[in-house]
Amino acid sequence: MAAAAPSKAQVLSLFRAFLRTGRKFSDYNIREYTVRRAADAFRENRALADAPAAAAAFADGKQQLEVAKRQVLVYSLYAPKAKSVVEMKIQ
């Protein structure tokens, strides 16, 4: 039985979930890396026309989203008290 390719709405929902999860990281570098890596991965898999390959990439994306959600929790437990120099506002 061949796996059905995910719909465009499902893919966009997964992408938005990645962006929301990425924004939850307290550390600037991890936050920016997560958002950038998600965009790169979705851009890389945009041209998948093969339904089983698209379904496999979608399933892998869902697993990576769960990993990212767990990492947000772990990073929040050990978050630094001070902001990064990049995040500080110049006054």
PyMOL Python script that loads the backbone (N, CA, C, O; Angstrom):
from pymol import cmd

cmd.read_pdbstr("""\
ATOM      1  N   MET A   1       0.846  -1.178   0.000  1.00  0.00           N
ATOM      2  CA  MET A   1       0.000   0.000   0.000  1.00  0.00           C
ATOM      3  C   MET A   1       0.888   1.236   0.000  1.00  0.00           C
ATOM      4  O   MET A   1       1.727   1.405   0.884  1.00  0.00           O
ATOM      5  N   ALA A   2       0.701   2.093  -0.987  1.00  0.00           N
ATOM      6  CA  ALA A   2       1.517   3.299  -1.121  1.00  0.00           C
ATOM      7  C   ALA A   2       0.993   4.391  -0.186  1.00  0.00           C
ATOM      8  O   ALA A   2      -0.212   4.545   0.014  1.00  0.00           O
ATOM      9  N   ALA A   3       1.922   5.128   0.367  1.00  0.00           N
ATOM     10  CA  ALA A   3       1.539   6.218   1.260  1.00  0.00           C
ATOM     11  C   ALA A   3       1.072   7.411   0.433  1.00  0.00           C
ATOM     12  O   ALA A   3       1.675   7.743  -0.587  1.00  0.00           O
ATOM     13  N   ALA A   4       0.008   8.044   0.875  1.00  0.00           N
ATOM     14  CA  ALA A   4      -0.526   9.199   0.167  1.00  0.00           C
ATOM     15  C   ALA A   4       0.297  10.431   0.516  1.00  0.00           C
ATOM     16  O   ALA A   4       0.735  10.610   1.652  1.00  0.00           O
ATOM     17  N   ALA A   5       0.494  11.264  -0.481  1.00  0.00           N
ATOM     18  CA  ALA A   5       1.236  12.499  -0.265  1.00  0.00           C
ATOM     19  C   ALA A   5       0.408  13.430   0.619  1.00  0.00           C
ATOM     20  O   ALA A   5      -0.815  13.470   0.491  1.00  0.00           O
ATOM     21  N   PRO A   6       1.052  14.174   1.508  1.00  0.00           N
ATOM     22  CA  PRO A   6       0.307  15.107   2.361  1.00  0.00           C
ATOM     23  C   PRO A   6      -0.244  16.269   1.529  1.00  0.00           C
ATOM     24  O   PRO A   6       0.326  16.645   0.505  1.00  0.00           O
ATOM     25  N   SER A   7      -1.341  16.814   1.984  1.00  0.00           N
ATOM     26  CA  SER A   7      -1.943  17.941   1.268  1.00  0.00           C
ATOM     27  C   SER A   7      -1.127  19.207   1.529  1.00  0.00           C
ATOM     28  O   SER A   7      -0.303  19.254   2.442  1.00  0.00           O
ATOM     29  N   LYS A   8      -1.370  20.209   0.725  1.00  0.00           N
ATOM     30  CA  LYS A   8      -0.665  21.484   0.874  1.00  0.00           C
ATOM     31  C   LYS A   8      -0.976  22.099   2.243  1.00  0.00           C
ATOM     32  O   LYS A   8      -0.101  22.682   2.883  1.00  0.00           O
ATOM     33  N   ALA A   9      -2.221  21.963   2.681  1.00  0.00           N
ATOM     34  CA  ALA A   9      -2.615  22.507   3.988  1.00  0.00           C
ATOM     35  C   ALA A   9      -1.867  21.812   5.125  1.00  0.00           C
ATOM     36  O   ALA A   9      -1.468  22.456   6.095  1.00  0.00           O
ATOM     37  N   GLN A  10      -1.678  20.496   5.003  1.00  0.00           N
ATOM     38  CA  GLN A  10      -0.944  19.761   6.039  1.00  0.00           C
ATOM     39  C   GLN A  10       0.519  20.195   6.086  1.00  0.00           C
ATOM     40  O   GLN A  10       1.096  20.346   7.163  1.00  0.00           O
ATOM     41  N   VAL A  11       1.109  20.394   4.917  1.00  0.00           N
ATOM     42  CA  VAL A  11       2.509  20.818   4.851  1.00  0.00           C
ATOM     43  C   VAL A  11       2.669  22.218   5.434  1.00  0.00           C
ATOM     44  O   VAL A  11       3.598  22.471   6.200  1.00  0.00           O
ATOM     45  N   LEU A  12       1.764  23.130   5.073  1.00  0.00           N
ATOM     46  CA  LEU A  12       1.831  24.492   5.617  1.00  0.00           C
ATOM     47  C   LEU A  12       1.608  24.501   7.122  1.00  0.00           C
ATOM     48  O   LEU A  12       2.233  25.277   7.844  1.00  0.00           O
ATOM     49  N   SER A  13       0.721  23.642   7.589  1.00  0.00           N
ATOM     50  CA  SER A  13       0.477  23.544   9.027  1.00  0.00           C
ATOM     51  C   SER A  13       1.734  23.065   9.755  1.00  0.00           C
ATOM     52  O   SER A  13       2.084  23.588  10.813  1.00  0.00           O
ATOM     53  N   LEU A  14       2.404  22.074   9.182  1.00  0.00           N
ATOM     54  CA  LEU A  14       3.648  21.578   9.779  1.00  0.00           C
ATOM     55  C   LEU A  14       4.714  22.667   9.784  1.00  0.00           C
ATOM     56  O   LEU A  14       5.436  22.823  10.769  1.00  0.00           O
ATOM     57  N   PHE A  15       4.818  23.419   8.696  1.00  0.00           N
ATOM     58  CA  PHE A  15       5.804  24.498   8.611  1.00  0.00           C
ATOM     59  C   PHE A  15       5.530  25.575   9.655  1.00  0.00           C
ATOM     60  O   PHE A  15       6.449  26.038  10.332  1.00  0.00           O
ATOM     61  N   ARG A  16       4.273  25.970   9.785  1.00  0.00           N
ATOM     62  CA  ARG A  16       3.923  26.983  10.794  1.00  0.00           C
ATOM     63  C   ARG A  16       4.192  26.468  12.205  1.00  0.00           C
ATOM     64  O   ARG A  16       4.620  27.229  13.073  1.00  0.00           O
ATOM     65  N   ALA A  17       3.945  25.186  12.435  1.00  0.00           N
ATOM     66  CA  ALA A  17       4.228  24.603  13.754  1.00  0.00           C
ATOM     67  C   ALA A  17       5.732  24.663  14.042  1.00  0.00           C
ATOM     68  O   ALA A  17       6.139  24.940  15.171  1.00  0.00           O
ATOM     69  N   PHE A  18       6.556  24.402  13.020  1.00  0.00           N
ATOM     70  CA  PHE A  18       8.003  24.525  13.196  1.00  0.00           C
ATOM     71  C   PHE A  18       8.384  25.952  13.553  1.00  0.00           C
ATOM     72  O   PHE A  18       9.194  26.170  14.455  1.00  0.00           O
ATOM     73  N   LEU A  19       7.814  26.922  12.859  1.00  0.00           N
ATOM     74  CA  LEU A  19       8.146  28.322  13.139  1.00  0.00           C
ATOM     75  C   LEU A  19       7.711  28.721  14.551  1.00  0.00           C
ATOM     76  O   LEU A  19       8.448  29.405  15.262  1.00  0.00           O
ATOM     77  N   ARG A  20       6.512  28.291  14.952  1.00  0.00           N
ATOM     78  CA  ARG A  20       6.038  28.600  16.311  1.00  0.00           C
ATOM     79  C   ARG A  20       6.936  27.956  17.360  1.00  0.00           C
ATOM     80  O   ARG A  20       7.276  28.586  18.361  1.00  0.00           O
ATOM     81  N   THR A  21       7.314  26.719  17.134  1.00  0.00           N
ATOM     82  CA  THR A  21       8.178  26.018  18.078  1.00  0.00           C
ATOM     83  C   THR A  21       9.554  26.672  18.126  1.00  0.00           C
ATOM     84  O   THR A  21      10.133  26.829  19.201  1.00  0.00           O
ATOM     85  N   GLY A  22      10.068  27.047  16.984  1.00  0.00           N
ATOM     86  CA  GLY A  22      11.371  27.703  16.936  1.00  0.00           C
ATOM     87  C   GLY A  22      11.400  29.008  17.702  1.00  0.00           C
ATOM     88  O   GLY A  22      12.406  29.342  18.327  1.00  0.00           O
ATOM     89  N   ARG A  23      10.303  29.752  17.659  1.00  0.00           N
ATOM     90  CA  ARG A  23      10.240  31.034  18.374  1.00  0.00           C
ATOM     91  C   ARG A  23      10.195  30.868  19.887  1.00  0.00           C
ATOM     92  O   ARG A  23      10.398  31.839  20.615  1.00  0.00           O
ATOM     93  N   LYS A  24       9.936  29.669  20.369  1.00  0.00           N
ATOM     94  CA  LYS A  24       9.842  29.444  21.813  1.00  0.00           C
ATOM     95  C   LYS A  24      11.198  29.263  22.486  1.00  0.00           C
ATOM     96  O   LYS A  24      11.286  29.341  23.711  1.00  0.00           O
ATOM     97  N   PHE A  25      12.254  29.025  21.716  1.00  0.00           N
ATOM     98  CA  PHE A  25      13.578  28.870  22.314  1.00  0.00           C
ATOM     99  C   PHE A  25      14.009  30.197  22.928  1.00  0.00           C
ATOM    100  O   PHE A  25      13.832  31.254  22.322  1.00  0.00           O
ATOM    101  N   SER A  26      14.570  30.141  24.124  1.00  0.00           N
ATOM    102  CA  SER A  26      14.997  31.368  24.790  1.00  0.00           C
ATOM    103  C   SER A  26      16.336  31.864  24.256  1.00  0.00           C
ATOM    104  O   SER A  26      16.603  33.065  24.283  1.00  0.00           O
ATOM    105  N   ASP A  27      17.172  30.968  23.778  1.00  0.00           N
ATOM    106  CA  ASP A  27      18.486  31.344  23.274  1.00  0.00           C
ATOM    107  C   ASP A  27      18.380  31.807  21.820  1.00  0.00           C
ATOM    108  O   ASP A  27      17.806  31.117  20.977  1.00  0.00           O
ATOM    109  N   TYR A  28      18.934  32.968  21.544  1.00  0.00           N
ATOM    110  CA  TYR A  28      18.864  33.570  20.219  1.00  0.00           C
ATOM    111  C   TYR A  28      19.432  32.650  19.144  1.00  0.00           C
ATOM    112  O   TYR A  28      18.797  32.443  18.110  1.00  0.00           O
ATOM    113  N   ASN A  29      20.614  32.101  19.374  1.00  0.00           N
ATOM    114  CA  ASN A  29      21.273  31.271  18.365  1.00  0.00           C
ATOM    115  C   ASN A  29      20.470  30.026  18.039  1.00  0.00           C
ATOM    116  O   ASN A  29      20.329  29.674  16.868  1.00  0.00           O
ATOM    117  N   ILE A  30      19.945  29.356  19.045  1.00  0.00           N
ATOM    118  CA  ILE A  30      19.141  28.152  18.819  1.00  0.00           C
ATOM    119  C   ILE A  30      17.836  28.516  18.121  1.00  0.00           C
ATOM    120  O   ILE A  30      17.390  27.811  17.216  1.00  0.00           O
ATOM    121  N   ARG A  31      17.234  29.612  18.544  1.00  0.00           N
ATOM    122  CA  ARG A  31      15.975  30.058  17.943  1.00  0.00           C
ATOM    123  C   ARG A  31      16.154  30.343  16.450  1.00  0.00           C
ATOM    124  O   ARG A  31      15.375  29.868  15.624  1.00  0.00           O
ATOM    125  N   GLU A  32      17.167  31.110  16.115  1.00  0.00           N
ATOM    126  CA  GLU A  32      17.400  31.451  14.710  1.00  0.00           C
ATOM    127  C   GLU A  32      17.803  30.235  13.897  1.00  0.00           C
ATOM    128  O   GLU A  32      17.385  30.097  12.747  1.00  0.00           O
ATOM    129  N   TYR A  33      18.602  29.353  14.469  1.00  0.00           N
ATOM    130  CA  TYR A  33      19.008  28.140  13.760  1.00  0.00           C
ATOM    131  C   TYR A  33      17.798  27.265  13.450  1.00  0.00           C
ATOM    132  O   TYR A  33      17.675  26.744  12.342  1.00  0.00           O
ATOM    133  N   THR A  34      16.908  27.103  14.422  1.00  0.00           N
ATOM    134  CA  THR A  34      15.738  26.246  14.236  1.00  0.00           C
ATOM    135  C   THR A  34      14.847  26.782  13.125  1.00  0.00           C
ATOM    136  O   THR A  34      14.396  26.021  12.269  1.00  0.00           O
ATOM    137  N   VAL A  35      14.594  28.066  13.131  1.00  0.00           N
ATOM    138  CA  VAL A  35      13.744  28.676  12.107  1.00  0.00           C
ATOM    139  C   VAL A  35      14.420  28.564  10.735  1.00  0.00           C
ATOM    140  O   VAL A  35      13.773  28.214   9.749  1.00  0.00           O
ATOM    141  N   ARG A  36      15.713  28.861  10.678  1.00  0.00           N
ATOM    142  CA  ARG A  36      16.445  28.795   9.410  1.00  0.00           C
ATOM    143  C   ARG A  36      16.493  27.362   8.877  1.00  0.00           C
ATOM    144  O   ARG A  36      16.306  27.131   7.683  1.00  0.00           O
ATOM    145  N   ARG A  37      16.743  26.412   9.764  1.00  0.00           N
ATOM    146  CA  ARG A  37      16.837  25.001   9.348  1.00  0.00           C
ATOM    147  C   ARG A  37      15.487  24.488   8.858  1.00  0.00           C
ATOM    148  O   ARG A  37      15.431  23.723   7.895  1.00  0.00           O
ATOM    149  N   ALA A  38      14.406  24.897   9.506  1.00  0.00           N
ATOM    150  CA  ALA A  38      13.072  24.484   9.066  1.00  0.00           C
ATOM    151  C   ALA A  38      12.783  25.028   7.664  1.00  0.00           C
ATOM    152  O   ALA A  38      12.306  24.294   6.799  1.00  0.00           O
ATOM    153  N   ALA A  39      13.068  26.295   7.445  1.00  0.00           N
ATOM    154  CA  ALA A  39      12.834  26.898   6.128  1.00  0.00           C
ATOM    155  C   ALA A  39      13.680  26.215   5.063  1.00  0.00           C
ATOM    156  O   ALA A  39      13.196  25.953   3.961  1.00  0.00           O
ATOM    157  N   ASP A  40      14.929  25.926   5.377  1.00  0.00           N
ATOM    158  CA  ASP A  40      15.808  25.255   4.411  1.00  0.00           C
ATOM    159  C   ASP A  40      15.297  23.856   4.070  1.00  0.00           C
ATOM    160  O   ASP A  40      15.302  23.462   2.903  1.00  0.00           O
ATOM    161  N   ALA A  41      14.861  23.112   5.072  1.00  0.00           N
ATOM    162  CA  ALA A  41      14.376  21.749   4.844  1.00  0.00           C
ATOM    163  C   ALA A  41      13.110  21.755   3.993  1.00  0.00           C
ATOM    164  O   ALA A  41      12.964  20.927   3.093  1.00  0.00           O
ATOM    165  N   PHE A  42      12.200  22.677   4.268  1.00  0.00           N
ATOM    166  CA  PHE A  42      10.977  22.728   3.480  1.00  0.00           C
ATOM    167  C   PHE A  42      11.276  23.176   2.054  1.00  0.00           C
ATOM    168  O   PHE A  42      10.667  22.676   1.108  1.00  0.00           O
ATOM    169  N   ARG A  43      12.201  24.109   1.893  1.00  0.00           N
ATOM    170  CA  ARG A  43      12.600  24.553   0.563  1.00  0.00           C
ATOM    171  C   ARG A  43      13.248  23.410  -0.220  1.00  0.00           C
ATOM    172  O   ARG A  43      13.014  23.247  -1.418  1.00  0.00           O
ATOM    173  N   GLU A  44      14.057  22.634   0.471  1.00  0.00           N
ATOM    174  CA  GLU A  44      14.744  21.504  -0.151  1.00  0.00           C
ATOM    175  C   GLU A  44      13.765  20.436  -0.633  1.00  0.00           C
ATOM    176  O   GLU A  44      13.976  19.828  -1.682  1.00  0.00           O
ATOM    177  N   ASN A  45      12.704  20.208   0.122  1.00  0.00           N
ATOM    178  CA  ASN A  45      11.735  19.164  -0.212  1.00  0.00           C
ATOM    179  C   ASN A  45      10.543  19.671  -1.005  1.00  0.00           C
ATOM    180  O   ASN A  45       9.595  18.923  -1.243  1.00  0.00           O
ATOM    181  N   ARG A  46      10.577  20.910  -1.409  1.00  0.00           N
ATOM    182  CA  ARG A  46       9.456  21.504  -2.142  1.00  0.00           C
ATOM    183  C   ARG A  46       9.178  20.779  -3.454  1.00  0.00           C
ATOM    184  O   ARG A  46       8.020  20.639  -3.848  1.00  0.00           O
ATOM    185  N   ALA A  47      10.210  20.324  -4.123  1.00  0.00           N
ATOM    186  CA  ALA A  47      10.061  19.735  -5.454  1.00  0.00           C
ATOM    187  C   ALA A  47       9.750  18.244  -5.440  1.00  0.00           C
ATOM    188  O   ALA A  47       9.737  17.617  -6.499  1.00  0.00           O
ATOM    189  N   LEU A  48       9.503  17.670  -4.293  1.00  0.00           N
ATOM    190  CA  LEU A  48       9.200  16.235  -4.249  1.00  0.00           C
ATOM    191  C   LEU A  48       7.863  15.966  -4.932  1.00  0.00           C
ATOM    192  O   LEU A  48       6.815  16.425  -4.477  1.00  0.00           O
ATOM    193  N   ALA A  49       7.915  15.219  -6.027  1.00  0.00           N
ATOM    194  CA  ALA A  49       6.701  14.897  -6.759  1.00  0.00           C
ATOM    195  C   ALA A  49       6.254  13.464  -6.480  1.00  0.00           C
ATOM    196  O   ALA A  49       5.085  13.125  -6.661  1.00  0.00           O
ATOM    197  N   ASP A  50       7.172  12.645  -6.049  1.00  0.00           N
ATOM    198  CA  ASP A  50       6.904  11.242  -5.758  1.00  0.00           C
ATOM    199  C   ASP A  50       6.120  11.154  -4.444  1.00  0.00           C
ATOM    200  O   ASP A  50       6.602  11.596  -3.401  1.00  0.00           O
ATOM    201  N   ALA A  51       4.915  10.584  -4.496  1.00  0.00           N
ATOM    202  CA  ALA A  51       4.050  10.527  -3.313  1.00  0.00           C
ATOM    203  C   ALA A  51       4.699   9.807  -2.134  1.00  0.00           C
ATOM    204  O   ALA A  51       4.635  10.324  -1.019  1.00  0.00           O
ATOM    205  N   PRO A  52       5.320   8.642  -2.320  1.00  0.00           N
ATOM    206  CA  PRO A  52       5.946   7.993  -1.159  1.00  0.00           C
ATOM    207  C   PRO A  52       7.106   8.807  -0.570  1.00  0.00           C
ATOM    208  O   PRO A  52       7.296   8.830   0.646  1.00  0.00           O
ATOM    209  N   ALA A  53       7.872   9.466  -1.426  1.00  0.00           N
ATOM    210  CA  ALA A  53       8.979  10.292  -0.929  1.00  0.00           C
ATOM    211  C   ALA A  53       8.445  11.499  -0.162  1.00  0.00           C
ATOM    212  O   ALA A  53       8.992  11.869   0.876  1.00  0.00           O
ATOM    213  N   ALA A  54       7.381  12.108  -0.671  1.00  0.00           N
ATOM    214  CA  ALA A  54       6.768  13.250   0.011  1.00  0.00           C
ATOM    215  C   ALA A  54       6.175  12.824   1.356  1.00  0.00           C
ATOM    216  O   ALA A  54       6.291  13.544   2.348  1.00  0.00           O
ATOM    217  N   ALA A  55       5.545  11.659   1.384  1.00  0.00           N
ATOM    218  CA  ALA A  55       4.969  11.154   2.629  1.00  0.00           C
ATOM    219  C   ALA A  55       6.064  10.840   3.642  1.00  0.00           C
ATOM    220  O   ALA A  55       5.902  11.092   4.836  1.00  0.00           O
ATOM    221  N   ALA A  56       7.179  10.288   3.166  1.00  0.00           N
ATOM    222  CA  ALA A  56       8.294   9.984   4.065  1.00  0.00           C
ATOM    223  C   ALA A  56       8.906  11.268   4.619  1.00  0.00           C
ATOM    224  O   ALA A  56       9.233  11.341   5.803  1.00  0.00           O
ATOM    225  N   ALA A  57       9.060  12.282   3.761  1.00  0.00           N
ATOM    226  CA  ALA A  57       9.610  13.564   4.208  1.00  0.00           C
ATOM    227  C   ALA A  57       8.664  14.221   5.217  1.00  0.00           C
ATOM    228  O   ALA A  57       9.116  14.816   6.195  1.00  0.00           O
ATOM    229  N   PHE A  58       7.360  14.113   4.983  1.00  0.00           N
ATOM    230  CA  PHE A  58       6.372  14.687   5.902  1.00  0.00           C
ATOM    231  C   PHE A  58       6.417  13.979   7.254  1.00  0.00           C
ATOM    232  O   PHE A  58       6.370  14.626   8.300  1.00  0.00           O
ATOM    233  N   ALA A  59       6.508  12.650   7.231  1.00  0.00           N
ATOM    234  CA  ALA A  59       6.598  11.888   8.482  1.00  0.00           C
ATOM    235  C   ALA A  59       7.873  12.230   9.241  1.00  0.00           C
ATOM    236  O   ALA A  59       7.860  12.350  10.466  1.00  0.00           O
ATOM    237  N   ASP A  60       8.974  12.387   8.510  1.00  0.00           N
ATOM    238  CA  ASP A  60      10.231  12.781   9.146  1.00  0.00           C
ATOM    239  C   ASP A  60      10.109  14.186   9.750  1.00  0.00           C
ATOM    240  O   ASP A  60      10.628  14.449  10.835  1.00  0.00           O
ATOM    241  N   GLY A  61       9.429  15.073   9.047  1.00  0.00           N
ATOM    242  CA  GLY A  61       9.211  16.429   9.564  1.00  0.00           C
ATOM    243  C   GLY A  61       8.403  16.421  10.845  1.00  0.00           C
ATOM    244  O   GLY A  61       8.689  17.186  11.766  1.00  0.00           O
ATOM    245  N   LYS A  62       7.395  15.563  10.914  1.00  0.00           N
ATOM    246  CA  LYS A  62       6.593  15.468  12.138  1.00  0.00           C
ATOM    247  C   LYS A  62       7.428  14.952  13.301  1.00  0.00           C
ATOM    248  O   LYS A  62       7.281  15.416  14.432  1.00  0.00           O
ATOM    249  N   GLN A  63       8.304  13.991  13.022  1.00  0.00           N
ATOM    250  CA  GLN A  63       9.181  13.483  14.074  1.00  0.00           C
ATOM    251  C   GLN A  63      10.155  14.567  14.531  1.00  0.00           C
ATOM    252  O   GLN A  63      10.408  14.711  15.727  1.00  0.00           O
ATOM    253  N   GLN A  64      10.698  15.324  13.591  1.00  0.00           N
ATOM    254  CA  GLN A  64      11.627  16.398  13.947  1.00  0.00           C
ATOM    255  C   GLN A  64      10.924  17.501  14.744  1.00  0.00           C
ATOM    256  O   GLN A  64      11.532  18.126  15.612  1.00  0.00           O
ATOM    257  N   LEU A  65       9.655  17.733  14.450  1.00  0.00           N
ATOM    258  CA  LEU A  65       8.887  18.716  15.212  1.00  0.00           C
ATOM    259  C   LEU A  65       8.741  18.266  16.659  1.00  0.00           C
ATOM    260  O   LEU A  65       8.865  19.080  17.574  1.00  0.00           O
ATOM    261  N   GLU A  66       8.483  16.999  16.875  1.00  0.00           N
ATOM    262  CA  GLU A  66       8.367  16.481  18.242  1.00  0.00           C
ATOM    263  C   GLU A  66       9.702  16.605  18.984  1.00  0.00           C
ATOM    264  O   GLU A  66       9.729  16.927  20.172  1.00  0.00           O
ATOM    265  N   VAL A  67      10.789  16.352  18.290  1.00  0.00           N
ATOM    266  CA  VAL A  67      12.117  16.514  18.899  1.00  0.00           C
ATOM    267  C   VAL A  67      12.326  17.980  19.285  1.00  0.00           C
ATOM    268  O   VAL A  67      12.796  18.278  20.383  1.00  0.00           O
ATOM    269  N   ALA A  68      11.974  18.888  18.378  1.00  0.00           N
ATOM    270  CA  ALA A  68      12.140  20.320  18.656  1.00  0.00           C
ATOM    271  C   ALA A  68      11.295  20.752  19.854  1.00  0.00           C
ATOM    272  O   ALA A  68      11.746  21.553  20.672  1.00  0.00           O
ATOM    273  N   LYS A  69      10.079  20.230  19.963  1.00  0.00           N
ATOM    274  CA  LYS A  69       9.225  20.575  21.101  1.00  0.00           C
ATOM    275  C   LYS A  69       9.838  20.108  22.417  1.00  0.00           C
ATOM    276  O   LYS A  69       9.786  20.819  23.420  1.00  0.00           O
ATOM    277  N   ARG A  70      10.421  18.907  22.407  1.00  0.00           N
ATOM    278  CA  ARG A  70      11.088  18.418  23.622  1.00  0.00           C
ATOM    279  C   ARG A  70      12.306  19.278  23.936  1.00  0.00           C
ATOM    280  O   ARG A  70      12.580  19.560  25.102  1.00  0.00           O
ATOM    281  N   GLN A  71      13.030  19.691  22.922  1.00  0.00           N
ATOM    282  CA  GLN A  71      14.218  20.511  23.135  1.00  0.00           C
ATOM    283  C   GLN A  71      13.849  21.887  23.698  1.00  0.00           C
ATOM    284  O   GLN A  71      14.598  22.447  24.498  1.00  0.00           O
ATOM    285  N   VAL A  72      12.716  22.428  23.291  1.00  0.00           N
ATOM    286  CA  VAL A  72      12.257  23.701  23.856  1.00  0.00           C
ATOM    287  C   VAL A  72      12.087  23.559  25.361  1.00  0.00           C
ATOM    288  O   VAL A  72      12.486  24.439  26.124  1.00  0.00           O
ATOM    289  N   LEU A  73      11.500  22.462  25.780  1.00  0.00           N
ATOM    290  CA  LEU A  73      11.299  22.221  27.212  1.00  0.00           C
ATOM    291  C   LEU A  73      12.640  22.107  27.936  1.00  0.00           C
ATOM    292  O   LEU A  73      12.830  22.717  28.988  1.00  0.00           O
ATOM    293  N   VAL A  74      13.562  21.337  27.383  1.00  0.00           N
ATOM    294  CA  VAL A  74      14.874  21.166  28.013  1.00  0.00           C
ATOM    295  C   VAL A  74      15.617  22.486  28.079  1.00  0.00           C
ATOM    296  O   VAL A  74      16.183  22.826  29.119  1.00  0.00           O
ATOM    297  N   TYR A  75      15.624  23.238  26.984  1.00  0.00           N
ATOM    298  CA  TYR A  75      16.323  24.521  26.969  1.00  0.00           C
ATOM    299  C   TYR A  75      15.677  25.520  27.921  1.00  0.00           C
ATOM    300  O   TYR A  75      16.368  26.370  28.483  1.00  0.00           O
ATOM    301  N   SER A  76      14.356  25.431  28.111  1.00  0.00           N
ATOM    302  CA  SER A  76      13.705  26.363  29.033  1.00  0.00           C
ATOM    303  C   SER A  76      14.100  26.079  30.480  1.00  0.00           C
ATOM    304  O   SER A  76      14.115  26.988  31.310  1.00  0.00           O
ATOM    305  N   LEU A  77      14.418  24.831  30.785  1.00  0.00           N
ATOM    306  CA  LEU A  77      14.846  24.489  32.140  1.00  0.00           C
ATOM    307  C   LEU A  77      16.222  25.061  32.469  1.00  0.00           C
ATOM    308  O   LEU A  77      16.513  25.378  33.622  1.00  0.00           O
ATOM    309  N   TYR A  78      17.057  25.188  31.452  1.00  0.00           N
ATOM    310  CA  TYR A  78      18.434  25.653  31.652  1.00  0.00           C
ATOM    311  C   TYR A  78      18.703  26.953  30.920  1.00  0.00           C
ATOM    312  O   TYR A  78      19.818  27.183  30.452  1.00  0.00           O
ATOM    313  N   ALA A  79      17.711  27.791  30.817  1.00  0.00           N
ATOM    314  CA  ALA A  79      17.844  29.053  30.084  1.00  0.00           C
ATOM    315  C   ALA A  79      18.768  30.018  30.837  1.00  0.00           C
ATOM    316  O   ALA A  79      18.708  30.119  32.062  1.00  0.00           O
ATOM    317  N   PRO A  80      19.613  30.718  30.094  1.00  0.00           N
ATOM    318  CA  PRO A  80      20.480  31.703  30.742  1.00  0.00           C
ATOM    319  C   PRO A  80      19.657  32.889  31.255  1.00  0.00           C
ATOM    320  O   PRO A  80      18.619  33.234  30.688  1.00  0.00           O
ATOM    321  N   LYS A  81      20.131  33.495  32.319  1.00  0.00           N
ATOM    322  CA  LYS A  81      19.399  34.624  32.906  1.00  0.00           C
ATOM    323  C   LYS A  81      19.541  35.891  32.066  1.00  0.00           C
ATOM    324  O   LYS A  81      18.600  36.678  31.960  1.00  0.00           O
ATOM    325  N   ALA A  82      20.707  36.086  31.474  1.00  0.00           N
ATOM    326  CA  ALA A  82      20.958  37.291  30.677  1.00  0.00           C
ATOM    327  C   ALA A  82      20.693  37.011  29.202  1.00  0.00           C
ATOM    328  O   ALA A  82      20.862  35.888  28.728  1.00  0.00           O
ATOM    329  N   LYS A  83      20.278  38.047  28.492  1.00  0.00           N
ATOM    330  CA  LYS A  83      20.053  37.913  27.063  1.00  0.00           C
ATOM    331  C   LYS A  83      21.383  37.934  26.325  1.00  0.00           C
ATOM    332  O   LYS A  83      22.397  38.391  26.852  1.00  0.00           O
ATOM    333  N   SER A  84      21.360  37.439  25.118  1.00  0.00           N
ATOM    334  CA  SER A  84      22.529  37.471  24.256  1.00  0.00           C
ATOM    335  C   SER A  84      22.816  38.919  23.852  1.00  0.00           C
ATOM    336  O   SER A  84      21.919  39.762  23.862  1.00  0.00           O
ATOM    337  N   VAL A  85      24.036  39.190  23.508  1.00  0.00           N
ATOM    338  CA  VAL A  85      24.413  40.537  23.075  1.00  0.00           C
ATOM    339  C   VAL A  85      23.619  40.936  21.843  1.00  0.00           C
ATOM    340  O   VAL A  85      23.283  42.108  21.674  1.00  0.00           O
ATOM    341  N   VAL A  86      23.322  39.993  20.998  1.00  0.00           N
ATOM    342  CA  VAL A  86      22.566  40.263  19.781  1.00  0.00           C
ATOM    343  C   VAL A  86      21.148  40.725  20.108  1.00  0.00           C
ATOM    344  O   VAL A  86      20.569  41.523  19.369  1.00  0.00           O
ATOM    345  N   GLU A  87      20.593  40.234  21.198  1.00  0.00           N
ATOM    346  CA  GLU A  87      19.212  40.554  21.564  1.00  0.00           C
ATOM    347  C   GLU A  87      19.071  41.842  22.361  1.00  0.00           C
ATOM    348  O   GLU A  87      17.971  42.385  22.463  1.00  0.00           O
ATOM    349  N   MET A  88      20.155  42.334  22.920  1.00  0.00           N
ATOM    350  CA  MET A  88      20.085  43.552  23.730  1.00  0.00           C
ATOM    351  C   MET A  88      19.780  44.762  22.862  1.00  0.00           C
ATOM    352  O   MET A  88      20.330  44.918  21.772  1.00  0.00           O
ATOM    353  N   LYS A  89      18.907  45.603  23.358  1.00  0.00           N
ATOM    354  CA  LYS A  89      18.561  46.815  22.633  1.00  0.00           C
ATOM    355  C   LYS A  89      19.560  47.914  22.958  1.00  0.00           C
ATOM    356  O   LYS A  89      19.936  48.124  24.111  1.00  0.00           O
ATOM    357  N   ILE A  90      19.974  48.599  21.916  1.00  0.00           N
ATOM    358  CA  ILE A  90      20.902  49.718  22.108  1.00  0.00           C
ATOM    359  C   ILE A  90      20.102  50.943  22.525  1.00  0.00           C
ATOM    360  O   ILE A  90      19.111  51.306  21.891  1.00  0.00           O
ATOM    361  N   GLN A  91      20.553  51.571  23.605  1.00  0.00           N
ATOM    362  CA  GLN A  91      19.810  52.739  24.101  1.00  0.00           C
ATOM    363  C   GLN A  91      20.632  53.994  23.979  1.00  0.00           C
ATOM    364  O   GLN A  91      20.169  55.074  24.347  1.00  0.00           O
TER     365      GLN A  91
END
""", "prot")
cmd.dss("prot")
cmd.show_as("cartoon", "prot")
cmd.util.cbc("prot")
cmd.orient("prot")
